[in-house]
Amino acid sequence: MKNIRIAVIGAGYMGRFHAEKFAAMKDAEQVGVAGAHLVAVVDTDRARAAQLAGALGCAAESDYRGVLPRIDAACVAVPTDQHYAIVRACLEAGVHVLVEKPLSRTLAEADELLELARVKGMVLQVGHLQRFNPAFQALAAHSGRPLFIDIERLAPFKARGTEVDVILDLMIHDLDLVLALARAPVEQVSASGFRVLTDAIDIANARIEFADGCIASLSASRVSQAAVRKLRVFRHEGYVSADLQEQKLRSVRRRGDGIVESEQSFERADELREQAEAFLRAVRERSTPMVSGEQGRRVLALALQVANLVKERLQRHAEAP
């Protein structure tokens, strides 16, 4: 089997990491993983594309449309407002796509991309990276219906990603995890948030109630002193706490008349490589990826609902006497 020909579109912060992973997977078939041939790095800044491409031994392009006839798949790592146009062009050209989250800016755009991928028979995977975190995967494997989910994601301020609010920038990761854990229809959503260092929302909190009674509380900030990624899931008989940053898990359960505690540390996983391998495998097998376009659309809908509730709340307070 030939390696899958792929281009990385966008040579910025995430694009560089994606390109490095795919470039290192040219011999992956030897260990039972779908291999990749990195054909090109594409960026409107030709010098930036050339610098990365030179280091990885592939072509550099400034227009993604010129590379589409030469590839089987693309990894799209450009700003969110460019996702729709580029992903659509890739799918129309018969190119499978791994796109960074969020899938698009609007549900109308997302629906059009999903329909196009279906008609063309293309794999469309959304880059919700935390699904590949071993601590989350171990937590999700615990049996029992979640009663309460508590997630905290804090990050120091960075200019990168501020073209969208903190909900589409950071909280969307955890909204995806909540939907993966709860697996019940969303019944009610409330949210609040504030602008701090940008013109968009920089800190936000959301409370989500599901039809089966589960409640999730999410907090996200991109103006914090230190990075924190904590997730706790409470079930009957105990709870499990995951440190997603350190990839550790702590479990507390009631057993008989006592309490049993256990801790588990995981060998540091390369989540980005795991995601790349899953994408290539889905392309090779024409199978549904772990985070499909449909799942990306569902979490986008929830994120947009949270963002609209925050904006409405701020507007009401601004108009108050």
C-alpha positions in Angstrom: 0.0 0.0 0.0 1.2 3.5 -0.9 1.6 6.2 1.8 -1.3 8.7 1.9 -0.3 11.9 0.2 -1.1 14.8 2.5 -0.6 18.6 2.7 -0.7 20.7 5.8 -2.5 24.0 5.0 -1.5 26.7 7.5 2.1 26.9 8.7 1.4 28.7 12.0 1.7 27.4 15.5 -0.5 24.3 15.2 0.3 23.8 11.5 4.0 23.4 12.3 3.3 20.6 14.8 0.9 18.8 12.4 3.4 19.0 9.6 6.2 17.5 11.8 4.0 14.6 12.8 3.0 13.7 9.3 6.5 14.1 8.0 7.7 11.6 10.6 5.1 9.0 9.6 6.5 8.1 6.1 7.6 4.7 7.4 4.6 4.2 9.7 3.3 1.2 7.6 6.2 -0.8 8.9 4.6 -0.8 12.4 1.0 -1.3 11.3 -0.1 2.3 10.9 -1.2 4.0 7.8 1.8 5.9 6.5 1.9 9.4 5.2 3.8 11.2 2.5 4.0 15.0 3.3 3.7 16.5 -0.1 3.6 20.2 0.8 3.2 22.8 3.5 0.9 25.7 2.4 0.7 29.2 3.8 -0.1 32.6 2.4 3.2 33.7 3.9 5.4 32.0 1.3 8.6 32.6 3.4 7.0 30.9 6.4 5.9 27.9 4.3 9.3 27.6 2.7 11.1 27.6 6.1 9.0 24.8 7.5 9.0 22.8 4.2 12.8 23.1 3.9 13.2 21.6 7.4 10.8 18.7 6.5 11.9 18.0 3.0 8.7 18.8 1.2 7.3 21.5 -1.2 6.2 24.9 -0.1 3.1 26.5 -1.6 1.3 29.8 -1.1 -2.0 28.8 -2.7 -3.7 25.6 -1.4 -5.7 25.2 -4.6 -2.6 24.4 -6.6 -1.7 21.4 -4.4 -5.2 19.7 -4.3 -4.7 17.6 -7.5 -1.5 16.1 -6.0 -2.8 14.9 -2.6 -5.2 12.4 -1.0 -5.8 14.3 2.3 -5.2 17.6 3.9 -4.8 18.9 7.4 -6.3 22.4 7.7 -4.7 24.5 10.5 -5.7 28.0 9.5 -7.7 30.6 11.5 -11.3 29.6 12.1 -12.8 32.2 9.7 -11.0 30.4 6.8 -12.1 26.8 7.7 -15.2 26.8 5.6 -13.8 27.9 2.3 -10.7 25.7 2.5 -12.4 22.6 3.7 -15.1 23.0 1.1 -12.5 23.3 -1.7 -10.7 20.2 -0.4 -13.9 18.1 -0.2 -15.0 19.2 -3.7 -11.6 18.1 -5.0 -12.0 14.6 -3.5 -9.5 15.3 -0.7 -10.1 13.9 2.8 -9.8 16.5 5.6 -8.6 16.8 9.2 -9.6 20.3 10.3 -8.6 22.0 13.5 -11.5 22.8 15.9 -14.0 24.3 15.6 -15.3 22.8 12.4 -16.5 26.2 11.1 -17.9 29.5 12.3 -21.6 28.7 11.8 -24.0 25.7 11.8 -25.0 26.5 8.2 -21.4 26.2 7.1 -21.0 23.0 9.1 -24.1 21.5 7.6 -22.9 22.3 4.1 -19.5 20.7 4.8 -21.1 17.6 6.3 -23.4 17.1 3.3 -20.5 17.6 0.9 -18.4 15.0 2.7 -21.3 12.6 2.6 -21.9 13.1 -1.1 -18.3 12.8 -2.0 -17.6 9.9 0.4 -14.7 11.8 2.1 -13.5 11.5 5.6 -14.0 14.7 7.6 -12.4 14.6 11.0 -12.3 17.5 13.5 -9.3 18.1 15.7 -10.6 17.8 19.2 -7.3 16.6 20.5 -8.3 15.8 24.1 -10.1 12.7 23.0 -6.7 11.2 22.5 -5.5 12.0 26.0 -4.9 8.7 27.8 -6.2 10.1 31.1 -9.5 11.0 29.5 -9.8 7.7 27.7 -9.2 5.9 30.9 -11.8 8.0 32.7 -14.3 7.5 29.9 -13.9 3.8 30.2 -15.2 3.8 33.8 -18.6 2.3 34.0 -21.7 4.1 35.4 -23.8 7.0 34.3 -22.2 10.4 35.2 -24.2 12.5 37.7 -22.0 15.6 37.7 -19.1 16.6 35.5 -16.8 19.5 36.6 -14.2 20.8 34.1 -11.7 23.6 34.5 -9.5 24.8 31.7 -7.3 27.8 32.4 -4.5 29.2 30.3 -2.1 32.3 30.3 -2.9 34.9 27.7 -1.6 34.4 24.2 -2.4 36.5 21.1 -2.9 33.4 19.1 -6.5 32.3 18.8 -8.0 35.6 19.8 -9.9 35.9 16.5 -12.6 33.9 18.4 -13.8 34.1 22.0 -12.6 31.8 24.8 -15.6 29.5 24.2 -14.6 28.6 20.6 -10.9 28.9 21.6 -10.7 26.8 24.8 -14.1 25.7 26.2 -15.0 23.9 23.0 -12.4 21.2 23.9 -14.3 20.5 27.2 -17.8 20.8 25.6 -16.7 18.0 23.3 -15.5 15.9 26.3 -18.8 16.5 28.2 -20.8 15.4 25.2 -18.7 12.3 24.8 -19.2 11.4 28.5 -22.9 12.4 29.1 -24.3 10.9 25.9 -27.8 12.2 26.6 -29.7 15.1 24.9 -28.9 18.6 26.2 -32.0 19.9 28.0 -31.0 23.3 29.4 -27.9 25.6 29.2 -27.0 28.7 31.2 -23.8 30.7 30.8 -21.9 33.8 31.9 -18.6 35.4 30.8 -16.6 38.6 30.6 -14.2 40.5 28.4 -10.9 41.2 30.0 -7.9 41.6 27.7 -9.6 41.4 24.2 -12.8 42.6 22.6 -14.1 39.0 22.8 -15.1 36.9 25.8 -12.0 35.9 27.7 -13.4 34.0 30.7 -16.6 32.0 30.7 -18.6 29.6 32.8 -21.4 27.2 31.5 -23.9 24.9 33.2 -25.4 22.2 31.1 -28.2 20.0 32.1 -28.9 16.7 30.3 -32.1 14.8 29.9 -30.9 12.0 32.1 -30.3 14.3 35.0 -26.6 14.7 34.5 -25.2 18.2 35.1 -21.9 19.6 33.8 -20.1 22.7 35.0 -17.4 24.2 32.8 -15.0 27.1 33.4 -12.6 28.4 30.8 -10.1 31.3 31.0 -7.4 32.5 28.7 -6.2 35.2 31.1 -5.0 33.1 34.0 -1.6 32.9 35.6 -1.0 29.2 35.1 -2.3 26.5 32.8 -4.8 24.1 34.4 -6.8 21.3 32.8 -8.8 19.4 35.4 -11.8 17.1 34.9 -13.9 15.4 37.6 -16.7 13.0 37.0 -19.0 12.0 39.9 -21.1 8.8 39.7 -23.0 6.7 42.2 -20.4 5.1 44.6 -17.6 7.5 43.8 -15.8 9.9 41.5 -12.8 10.0 39.1 -10.5 13.0 38.8 -8.3 13.5 35.7 -5.4 15.9 35.4 -5.4 16.2 31.6 -2.2 18.3 31.5 -0.2 15.8 33.6 -2.1 12.8 32.2 -2.9 11.4 35.6 -6.0 9.8 37.1 -7.3 9.5 40.7 -10.3 7.4 41.6 -12.2 7.4 44.9 -14.9 4.7 45.4 -17.1 3.4 48.1 -16.6 -0.3 48.7 -18.5 -2.0 51.4 -18.1 0.1 54.6 -14.9 1.8 53.4 -13.5 4.1 50.8 -10.9 2.9 48.3 -8.6 5.4 46.6 -6.2 4.7 43.7 -4.0 6.8 41.4 -2.7 6.1 37.9 -0.1 7.9 35.9 0.2 7.3 32.1 3.2 7.2 30.0 3.4 10.6 28.3 1.3 10.2 25.1 1.8 12.1 21.9 -1.8 13.1 21.4 -1.1 14.9 18.1 0.5 11.8 16.6 -2.4 9.6 17.9 -4.8 12.0 16.2 -2.8 11.9 13.0 -2.7 8.1 13.0 -6.4 7.9 13.6 -7.1 10.2 10.7 -4.8 8.2 8.3 -6.4 5.0 9.5 -9.9 6.4 8.8 -8.8 7.5 5.3 -7.2 4.1 4.6 -10.2 2.2 5.8 -12.8 4.7 4.7 -14.2 4.4 8.3 -15.8 6.9 10.7 -13.0 8.8 12.6 -13.0 9.1 16.4 -14.2 12.7 16.1 -16.3 12.8 13.0 -17.7 15.9 11.3 -21.1 15.1 12.8 -19.6 15.2 16.3 -17.7 18.4 15.5 -21.0 19.9 14.4 -22.8 18.9 17.6 -20.2 20.5 19.8 -20.1 23.6 17.6 -23.8 24.0 18.1 -23.4 23.8 21.9 -20.5 26.2 21.9 -22.4 28.8 19.8 -25.4 28.4 22.2 -23.1 29.1 25.2 -21.5 32.1 23.4 -24.9 33.6 22.5 -26.1 33.2 26.1 -23.0 35.0 27.4 -23.4 37.9 24.9 -27.1 38.2 25.7 -26.3 38.4 29.4 -23.6 41.1 28.9 -26.0 43.1 26.7 -28.7 43.0 29.4 -26.2 44.3 32.0 -24.9 47.0 29.6 -28.5 48.2 29.1 -29.4 48.2 32.8 -29.8 51.6 34.4 
